Amino acid sequence: MYQMTVLPSYLVVNANESEPGTCEYREIMRHDPRKLLEGCLIAGVGMRATAAYIYIRGEYVRERKTLGQARKEAYEAGLLGRSACGSGHDFDVHIRYGAEACICGEENALLESLEGKQGKRRSKPPFPANAGLYGCPTTVTNVETGSFSYYPQTWSRLVASFGRKNDSVTKLFCVSDHVKKPCTVEDNTWWFICTASPNEHNDVLMGYDAPKAVQSGLGTAAVVVMNKSTHVLWTAHTCREGTGWLWMIMEKLKVGNAKLEESDMLQEVTKRIEGHTICAF
């Protein structure tokens, strides 16, 4: 008689933050790693996962040491491993290090890397929830989301009162570059004002809904401040396939040596890159 095999399920935490100006995951792992482990345990037991895999960006040497020490202490205290916290549910946490590849911030490329393969995006479907890590059901989250611990019902109502509709709870914002004190701050998503967006809109609220109205998005909530001394062409990010051509043309535009047809070529190259690279350009 045919017997159905029950596959284990996994929780994967994406700590491979590589976007410019983004460092909120680093702050959590560096200063409060136990909060992340607690969040993994609560989520893992709730979804009946057998293990969590935390995939850390390769450059985060200090953070992985801090998190590794916290993990060691949790195992010694019986909070992780066999019958975690005396719950009768076995739950392990594994820490894996990336190889400084930006593409592994994408969930499917991250899963490929965890399996020891080259970090490249998988075709969907199947989706990770059905066939993720090692072909098993997998939930992929990030450090900030995974660090939220359980809120009692009374606290939940209080937390939900922060901000506006769809923008409740708090968010970590990374502020860097031309500021007196670069920092990561946690606050409501309704008060923080973006003075300029890519679409030249002023006073856009830094939330989830407001940027959509101007065809933008909150993204990683990284605020990169640049004063007027920064040339607009210097802000190009050259990590993707094809941007070498863009950089070459923009260098000509910067010094005034570009031909008229090269400005048309610039737009044509962007159209060829969009939708044809492994990154979500």
N, C-alpha and C positions, 0 to 999 in steps of 0.2 A: 504494500500500500504506500502511495506517495505521501511523504511527510514534508511539510513546509519548513524551510530553514529560517529561523528568526535571526535577522542580522543585527549586530550591535549598532547603536547610534552614537554619534560624536558631536561634541561642541568644539568649534574652531574659533579662536579669537585672533582677529587680524590686528597685529601691532606693527605692521610694516608701513608706517606713515612716511611717505616720501614726497608729498606735495609741498611746493615752496611755501615757507612761512608757517607750516603746521607742526606743532610740537605738544599737543595736549596729552597724547598717549604717553609721551616721555615723562611728563610731570607726574602722572598717576603712578607709573611703574617705579619712578625714582623716589617719590615721597610717600606713597601709600599703596605698596604692592599687595598688602593683605586684603585690601578692599577688593582688588581684582580677583584674588583667589576665592574670597567669600562669594562674590558674584558668580564666579564659575561654578562653585559648589551648589549654590541655590538653584541656578539655572539647570545644571546637569542633573541634579536629583529630580527636579520638577519635570524634565523631559525624559527621564529614565535613561540618560546617556551613561555610557560606561567610562568615558574619559574626555578630557578637554585638552586641546593642543593650542598653545599660545605661540604664535609665529611672530618673532621679534625682528625688527630691522637690524641688519648686520652691524651697522655703525653704533648701535646702542649697547656698548660694552658695559658701561656702569649700570644701566637699567637692568640688563639681563642678570648681572651679578646680584643686584639687590633683590630682584624677583626670585632668583634661584635660592637665595638665603631664606627668604620668607617661605618658599615652598618647602625647603628642608625642615624648617621649624614646624610647619603645619603637619608634615608627615610624622615627625617625632611626637607631636601632641595628639596624634590619632585623628586629626581633623580631615585628613585625606588618606586615600588608600582603602584597605579592606574595612568594610563597615564604617565608612566615613562619618565622623561625629556620632558614632554609635547608632546610626540610622538603619543598619542592616543592608545598606546599599553600597556596593564597592564603586569608588570613583577615584580615578587617577588624573593628575595634571602633568602634562609633558610640555617642556619648553624647547622650542626649535628656533634656530637662528637662520635668518635669510642671508643672501649673498649680495646685498646692496643692489637688488634689482627692483626698479620702480614698478614694473609690470606686475610684480607679485602682490601689489596692493589690491589688484583685482581678484575677486574671490576664487574664480576657477583656476587662474594662474597660481594662486597661493596653494590650492589643493594639489596641483600638479607638482609644485616644489616640495610640499610636505611628503609626497610619495617618492621623492628622489628623482623626479624627472625635471626636464627643462621647464622653466616657468613660462608657459604659454596658455592662452585662453582656450577653454574647451568649448565645443559647440553645445548649444542649448536648444531643446531639451536633450538629455534629462537634466533637471535642476538639482543642485546640491541636496535639497530637502528629500529627494527621492534616491539619488545615487551620487553621493559626494565623495568624502574621503574613503579610499579603498573600496569604492562602490557601495558604501553604506549610507543610510540616512544621516545627513549632516546639517547642523545649523551653524551658519557663519555669522558672527557678530564682531564688534570692535571693542577696544579697551574701554572707551567711555561708556558705551551702553552696557558692557559686561560688568562694569564696576558699580552699577546701581544695585544696592541691596534691597531686601524686602521692606516695604513700608506697611505698617499697620493701617487698618482702614481709616482711622481718624487722621493719620498723617497723609494718606493718599489724597483726601479731600483738600488738605491744606496745600500740598504740593501742586495739585491740579489748579489751584486758584492763582498760581503765579502766571504772569504773562497774559496772553490772549488765547483765543480759540485756536487750536492746533499748534500753539506755541507755548504751552504750559511747561512746567518744570524749568530747570536751569540748563545752561549750555556753557561749555568752555570756549573762550575766545583767545586766540593767540595774536598778540599785537607786536609787530617787529619793524625793523629797518629805521626810517628817519623819525624816531621818537626818543624822548629823553630816557625812558625806562622801558625797554622791551619786556614784556611779561605775558603770562597766561592768567586770565581772570575768569571766574565763574559768576555768572549773573543771569538775570532773566533775559529772554530774547526780545523784549519789547522796548527796552530803553536805549539799547546800543544803536547809534546812528552811523550809517556809512555816508560820508560826505560826497562820495562819487562812486558810480558803478561803471562797468564797461560800456553801458549804453548812455553815459553822460547824464544820468538822473541823480539829482541831489536829494539828500535827506531820506534815504531808503532805510526802513527799519530792518535791523539784522535779525530776521526771523525766518520761518519756513514759507509763509504765505506771501509776505510783502515783496521779496525779490522776484517771485513768479510774475507779479503784475508788470514788471519791467523786463520780462524775458531773461531773468537771471536766476541765480539760486544761491542758497546759503553755503553749499559745499562743505568744506571742513571748518568753516567759521574762522579762517585765517585772515587777519587784517594786515596787509602789507602796505605800509605808509611810505609814499615816495614824494619828496618835495620837487620843486621846479627845476632843480639841478639835474634830475634824472632824465636822461633822454628816453623818449618813448620806445625807441628801437632796442634799447638795452634790456627791456623787460621780457624779451622773447625767451622762451624756454626751449632749449635745443636737445631734448632727450628723445625725441621721436623720429622715426624713419621719415626722411623727406625734408626735415626742417633745415638740413644743411643748405639746400637750395634757397629756402626762404631767408636764411641768415646772409647768404652771399648777396642776394638782391638788396636786402635791407641795408647792408653795409655800403652798397653803391648809392642807395637813396640818401643815406646819412651824409655822405660827402658830396652829393650832387652829381655823381657820374653815371647815374642810371639812365638808360634809354627809355623812351616812352613805351615801347612794346614790352619792356621788362616789368612795368607796373601791371600790365595785363597778365604777364606770365606769373606774377606773384599770386594773383587771385586764382589762376588756373591750377597752380601747384597745390594750393590749400584745398581745392575741390578734389584733387586726386588723392590727397592724404586722408581726407574725411571718409570714414567708413571702410578704409582699405588697410588700416594698420592694426597692430595687436593692442594698441592703447585706445582708450575712448576719447579720441581727439575731437 
